[in-house]
Each structure stands twice: as C-alpha cells, then as structure tokens.
Amino acid sequence: MTTRMTGFDFERPAGLPALRGLLARLGKEQRRFTLAAGGTDLMPQLKQQQLATEVLVSLNGVGELAGIELASDGTLRIGALTRLAEVAESPLVRERQPALAAVAARVGSPQIRNRATLGGNLLVNNRCVYVNQSPLNRTVHAPCFKVDGDVCHIVKSAVRGKLPQCQARFVSDTAPVLLLLDARLVLLRGRGERRVPLRRFYRNDGMERNVLKPGEVLGWIEVPPAGGLRIDYDKLAVRNALDFPSLGVAVGVREDERGEPVELAVALTGLGTHPLHWRFALVGGAAPAAVVAQACARAEKSVTTYQQDFFPRDYRKKMIGTFVRRGLRRLGRGAWT
Ligand SMILES: Cc1cc2nc3c(=O)[nH]c(=O)nc-3n(C[C@H](O)[C@H](O)[C@H](O)COP(=O)(O)OP(=O)(O)OC[C@H]3O[C@@H](n4cnc5c(N)ncnc54)[C@H](O)[C@@H]3O)c2cc1C
C-alpha cells in the first residue's frame, strides 16, 4: 500500500553555482533538506513515510554534474547525475570499462534506468524487511532505529549510538564493480571539493551509511583505467528485472601484459550493511584453484547474514562461492573452479 507524502517545499537550482548558493542558504536557515537525483529510491521512501523532509532539492537542473568524459590519463569522469541507461549504452564506457556498462544495465528495469542516476545508485538507501513497508504494515512492530524508533528487530541487542546500530542491507548493484575498479568519488561542499576512494566511503551501519557529510553533494565518479582487470558481475534475485540483489558478486581477474593472471578480486553487495571486497595475489606459484577456494572461504567467513530477505540467510551466504565460480567461468577461467 502506498500512502501520501507529507508536505515539503521544492527547489530546483539551475546550475552548480545556484545549487551551492541554495545549500548555503538552507544551511544558514537550519532547514532540513534532501537532495533528489532520479528520485527512484527517494520517492517510495517519501511516499511510505520512511523519510520526511522540509525541502526537496532536485539536482536535475545541475547540468554540470551529468555526462561522461575521458581524461588524458584514461580516467573516466562520470557525472553523478548521469542516468544509468546512459552509462549502460555509452560507447566510451563500453569500450573502456565494459563491466561498468554491464552492471548499470542490471539495475531495476528500463524505466528505472532511464531515470535513475549512477550517483543515486551508490547512495541508494539500505533496505530491511521491517522498514521497507507501508506505514500500516510497520505498525505491526515497534518503530526501529531507522524510522526514529528505539529498537532493531534484526539484532535485538543493538544499542542507540553504537555502530552498527542498524543492520539494513546495502543493495547497490554498481558499487562492487566500482570498488574493484578503484573508483574515487568527488564530493562537493561549499565552494570546495574532496576526493574519497570508494573503498573508504561506506560505513558499517544501515543508517550512518557512508562518510558523506550533511549538505555534501556527490559530484563525479572517477574510474581509473582497468589495468588488465576483467570483471564479471551477477546477482541473486527473485526476478531477472526489478529486484534488488539478495546477493551480488563481482569477480575480477587481473592479467599482466603477457595475459598471465596476477590477481583475483572479489566484491560483494546485498549481504551486510556495506559492500565488502578482497584482493588475492596469484603470483609466487600459488595454484589459482587454491586461491579461489581461499577467496570463497574468506568471503563466507567474513559475512554475517540475517533473516531479512526473501532468500534464507544461510542460502545467501552459501551462494557466494557458487557465484564466484560461475563468474570465473564466464571470464574464461573455468579451469580454476
Ligand atoms: C522497483 C525498483 C527496483 C529497483 N531495483 C534496483 C536494483 O536492481 N539495483 C539497485 O541497485 N537499485 C535498485 N533500485 C533502487 C534505485 O532505483 C537505484 O538504486 C537508483 O540508481 C537510485 O538512483 P536515483 O538517481 O533515482 O537516486 P535518488 O532516489 O534520487 O537518490 C537516492 C539517494 O541518494 C541521494 N543522492 C542522489 N544523488 C545525490 C548526489 N549527487 N549527491 C548527494 N546525494 C545524492 C539522495 O538524497 C537519496 O538519499 C530499484 C528501485 C525501484 C523503485
């Protein structure tokens, strides 16, 4: 059941200087504002009253933050407001970072991808079966931390202020691929900006999800050249389209100039509060099959799953190894599995 949104003011600044000015003013006035890009994650939350805001600031008039450029060193600079459909179809992304184009095409459905942005996907809210419900459904349980309550229904011993306070799951499809690609985020605040490697961006909590400060805007995603890394991504989901990952696995194999494998990399989404990733060296005589077994064991051991999804918690965990091996076969490394 979808309900009505509570009221808010709406602003749509035209261009980056206007956005900076607006955010400075709203900050001074101490008004609670929310940034909206494609709105595909945000609008359901507003409608289901999981979120309330005084001012909704649409970023869609900030053209400077949309589009894809290639820097002279081979880095792709992708505006945070670039739609996922554009990322998926861009000849530049397909040629330079085919795994990124492929994963962008796995998010939601064509309608979602025509609207949703790459920046919004990296910032998509964490999900939990107790929270992502209509207000009526939520009345069955006491309000949890994520909706201003005082309990976590997943981990009853969770305490306010002590992380992880909330176990809502991280569900971005693009994050694991961008993690393996060593992407950096350019964050805009006031007149300045800072760069944060994606691997340092996320935090272990379903509410305090990342290091983005209030009023900070994700401007660009910078993706350096892949350097011989080939990546496969696949997700466990109920349906092929329109479903968040119950588990998402990116597997990467880095090859040197002679085509010899030198590194195995694995990144996960959909399991815990934040994405996880590991790299394993394939040099020094280690048998690739042994490294693959070690990688799967390490991933399974590091992850704690909870019953907060359609698939049973143990099943999601067990499928990590299966997805890693399937990914390797698609990368032409079936002999390692
Ligand atoms: C039916 C359905 C299916 C979906 N399936 C998937 C799926 O398979 N995989 C998946 O990963 N997601 C899925 N989603 C979630 C969502 O559509 C995507 O994650 C999408 O990429 C979010 O992008 P957006 O631009 O719409 O973000 P928005 O909804 O506009 O914003 C998301 C969050 O990011 C913040 N934000 C956005 N841009 C910026 C910025 N530049 N700077 C600072 N903050 C910003 C917003 O304040 C908000 O908190 C699905 C959603 C729906 C409704």
The ligand as a MOL file (V3000), in Angstrom:
LIG
                    3D

  0  0  0     0  0            999 V3000
M  V30 BEGIN CTAB
M  V30 COUNTS 53 58 0 0 0
M  V30 BEGIN ATOM
M  V30 1 C 11.1880 -1.0320 -8.4850 0
M  V30 2 C 12.6080 -0.6680 -8.1400 0
M  V30 3 C 13.6230 -1.5490 -8.4560 0
M  V30 4 C 14.9300 -1.2320 -8.1400 0
M  V30 5 N 15.9280 -2.1260 -8.4390 0
M  V30 6 C 17.2080 -1.8450 -8.1010 0
M  V30 7 C 18.2370 -2.7620 -8.4040 0
M  V30 8 O 18.0330 -3.8240 -9.0120 0
M  V30 9 N 19.5090 -2.4360 -8.0160 0
M  V30 10 C 19.8080 -1.2760 -7.3740 0
M  V30 11 O 20.9900 -1.0490 -7.0750 0
M  V30 12 N 18.8350 -0.3740 -7.0950 0
M  V30 13 C 17.5600 -0.6160 -7.4460 0
M  V30 14 N 16.5630 0.2760 -7.1740 0
M  V30 15 C 16.8830 1.4930 -6.3910 0
M  V30 16 C 17.1390 2.7470 -7.2360 0
M  V30 17 O 16.2480 2.8350 -8.2950 0
M  V30 18 C 18.5440 2.7720 -7.7990 0
M  V30 19 O 19.4800 2.4620 -6.7980 0
M  V30 20 C 18.8870 4.1240 -8.4250 0
M  V30 21 O 20.1490 4.0340 -9.0490 0
M  V30 22 C 18.9060 5.3000 -7.4590 0
M  V30 23 O 19.2790 6.4410 -8.2150 0
M  V30 24 P 18.3900 7.7700 -8.2150 0
M  V30 25 O 19.1010 8.7530 -9.0670 0
M  V30 26 O 16.9810 7.5200 -8.5580 0
M  V30 27 O 18.5360 8.1710 -6.6760 0
M  V30 28 P 17.5720 9.0710 -5.7810 0
M  V30 29 O 16.3690 8.3020 -5.4120 0
M  V30 30 O 17.3710 10.4210 -6.3780 0
M  V30 31 O 18.5330 9.2560 -4.5190 0
M  V30 32 C 18.9910 8.1670 -3.7550 0
M  V30 33 C 19.7460 8.7140 -2.5450 0
M  V30 34 O 20.9350 9.3760 -2.9420 0
M  V30 35 C 20.9390 10.7480 -2.5680 0
M  V30 36 N 21.5670 11.4380 -3.7150 0
M  V30 37 C 21.2960 11.2040 -5.0220 0
M  V30 38 N 22.1670 11.8790 -5.7850 0
M  V30 39 C 22.9780 12.5560 -4.9510 0
M  V30 40 C 24.1100 13.4240 -5.1450 0
M  V30 41 N 24.5640 13.7090 -6.3640 0
M  V30 42 N 24.7290 13.9130 -4.0600 0
M  V30 43 C 24.2960 13.6100 -2.8160 0
M  V30 44 N 23.2400 12.8200 -2.5600 0
M  V30 45 C 22.5900 12.2950 -3.6180 0
M  V30 46 C 19.5010 11.0960 -2.2990 0
M  V30 47 O 19.3990 12.1310 -1.3320 0
M  V30 48 C 18.9770 9.7720 -1.7730 0
M  V30 49 O 19.3050 9.6300 -0.4170 0
M  V30 50 C 15.2410 -0.0030 -7.5070 0
M  V30 51 C 14.1910 0.8890 -7.2140 0
M  V30 52 C 12.9070 0.5760 -7.5290 0
M  V30 53 C 11.8190 1.5590 -7.2130 0
M  V30 END ATOM
M  V30 BEGIN BOND
M  V30 1 1 1 2
M  V30 2 1 2 3
M  V30 3 2 2 52
M  V30 4 2 3 4
M  V30 5 1 4 5
M  V30 6 1 4 50
M  V30 7 2 5 6
M  V30 8 1 6 7
M  V30 9 1 6 13
M  V30 10 2 7 8
M  V30 11 1 7 9
M  V30 12 1 9 10
M  V30 13 2 10 11
M  V30 14 1 10 12
M  V30 15 2 12 13
M  V30 16 1 13 14
M  V30 17 1 14 15
M  V30 18 1 14 50
M  V30 19 1 15 16
M  V30 20 1 16 17
M  V30 21 1 16 18
M  V30 22 1 18 19
M  V30 23 1 18 20
M  V30 24 1 20 21
M  V30 25 1 20 22
M  V30 26 1 22 23
M  V30 27 1 23 24
M  V30 28 2 24 25
M  V30 29 1 24 26
M  V30 30 1 24 27
M  V30 31 1 27 28
M  V30 32 2 28 29
M  V30 33 1 28 30
M  V30 34 1 28 31
M  V30 35 1 31 32
M  V30 36 1 32 33
M  V30 37 1 33 34
M  V30 38 1 33 48
M  V30 39 1 34 35
M  V30 40 1 35 36
M  V30 41 1 35 46
M  V30 42 1 36 37
M  V30 43 1 36 45
M  V30 44 2 37 38
M  V30 45 1 38 39
M  V30 46 1 39 40
M  V30 47 2 39 45
M  V30 48 1 40 41
M  V30 49 2 40 42
M  V30 50 1 42 43
M  V30 51 2 43 44
M  V30 52 1 44 45
M  V30 53 1 46 47
M  V30 54 1 46 48
M  V30 55 1 48 49
M  V30 56 2 50 51
M  V30 57 1 51 52
M  V30 58 1 52 53
M  V30 END BOND
M  V30 END CTAB
M  END
